Amino acid sequence: MTAPTFIDLFAGAGGWTLGFEAVGFKHLGMYDHNESACRTASRNFGADIVHSVDLFEQSTIVFPDADVVVGSPPCQGFSNEGKKDANDPRNSLVWSFLDTVERLQPAMWIFENVPGFARSYRGRWFKAVSERLHATSYQWSHFILDAADYGVPQNRKRFIIIASRVGKTSRPQTTHAAAPDLFEARQHTTLFDAISDLPSPTPGDRVGHFEYNAAPKTDYQILMRAGSSDIRNHTAQKHSTRVLEKIRAVPVGGNMAHLVGVYAENRVKYEGGYRRADWGRPSWTAYWTRGMTSIHPVEDRFLTPRECARIQSFPDRHEFHGTTIENYTQVCNAVPPLMAEAVARAVKVELDRARRSARRRR
């Protein structure tokens, strides 16, 4: 049986691509408008499949025929971290994605966005998408998936639509849980599991290239190190005295609440700011907002791009290209590869079933 094929729209640094390739899909193309993300994708997957294009102009792009189309249109207009601007032009890229899948008619397609997509603007967008999908030949289901339930060391919930012309696909099977259970789910991967083997970075270092100076402590670290001989993108910001003072004021498990009312510039608590992660739990959602990521559990600094990549489940061999800020953006905007792998596995089961059924009818 030949390998099923896929293309990746709004591909970014390649989270979907890593997941689909891991279960045996053949990649036919990655498409994105962000130049630094395209450089990263080209270096990791090969320039021949990477296309720097404006997906607002999808009708002018020639795509290959593929069994599956995956896509994560920009989420800023729907995210709690953004301004939730109903007129954000990037919101209309949702329609560009749907126009593309209706034009290509793949056997299956997957759409990913933030959980707020289903409820933002009083559900107007989701209602419009639902009406459009009901008028197509696709059977479809939507889910809110938490990346932690698929082995990713962070609590990261995402809205997913899986649509199919070859049979309705069930919710991807979870592999992890808050506690081991009778269904053989393993315990959630913790932040300690993810990054405790990484060396302390040098503040202000813009290179971030290190040798491994400790043996892996967990199975997850062994998985992340596979195929890598060193650590890259481990760049740490050099914080000002005032930022360091704020970081030190936040205890483990704490957040912006410890700063509001203490510092004149911090008048509002927002979810993405000054959160110090806990070693013994999955990390908070990997993010890059207002120049910040989460605070390291024991060191007084924000996490590095490589630490965020570990939290996202990008293997160490996957090197990010561009400035440090571009690296943070590429990492934190991505679909976690291990969650992508779980979705890809569920999709492949359905495609294989349909292929076997088609052969029996011949």
Steps between C-alpha positions, in 0.01 A plus 500: 500500500645835399548764766211748535588858407437840657561871458536752781345849474615778736776249573724719714800321644354155437304365798238331283770376264699326773185330628380377161842382389539306827208271411605443140336772292685630193533877496417678174524864606522761776350845442548811713550876460744547789854515362685391815261206549560398138875510561459276801278259306741493205799417721314220681288343226664606172447810289329303223174464693492847663312782327500860621158617383216729602205272576264795463568428131432126525301494175817583303715228664541161336484234770577131448224243547530357850300261714498742794521878542591638842494864597522742791385845385621787722326503837571855622147619432356222717764463772480621859855628451398720207275802466212289366438742217198384298639697205851353516564417131678179604165362618393464137781250444256249647304540176819468296560165665145379436512627140818297451365173635179540300706558187737208562241255639745290705375182661543667840602834646584640843451856626663624822455818702471625857204387717361853476422441134180318598371780722662825384268777380204311652578196289447684173805354326437144609136525397599626154758222460245239613242619249757486223616150594146365522461597133798283396539125451731471800414333826665699776552514874653763724686455826687690766822306553752556780857439387588364846276200429729404210834508682577869448638656822259792506133571551413633155141471382422525131188502283516234228271416209553168321302466176480192281349371176591140591334459840463699817812507716475464876676711759874418496583246770671654801824348626554688828296606802538688827543159664560155346172320434350165405517591131882501513531876473836620626535787746519849357851608403621765745716804452777320690470209257537746213786738580685399818798364301570826317797712616449847645529750213709815504296823535528707185649214294369530143650172378353249744721208393585250776624147543296259709663512844271251675348165416128493418288454812172391341363307203371829360850649502632192320229551237581869460875434463459232231702595192664801667862541610464841666258770616413804290264799537566500876526880514414686820397863524708739711238652726502852636520552877130583512395191302721282722337652806157408364606149406636441851169619647307218330498170695466156346144473370460878522413754231429866429285525811822544699592812302171683446477794738870470590644638177344807338525352151323179603141600551329202339550128553512318167539129450821508299715701738760414762391144577749276678455137402498204739754219452251229594226579249464557128601855409255774429436562131820598321453860391691808389319819584609847605862380495439223752472125535441310824760535776735208563400293806823559695707754305404868493454540125252434224518169315725477192373413151646148539322451831177615334573259214539213747171605661340492155656153430732617220805270502842655558605413144238749375693827479320835475639775276464876525530742790429394856162674483421318176603172663263557792218583258561193282512268800204637690269535199551138395283194541680272749648217293392223741140622490525526120625142497195380695265677257695362203477149639120525530477635145725226363286229660197635313686535169641147526154362577356677197779368277448141615127535444560637148728204414240248615240654270719459191 
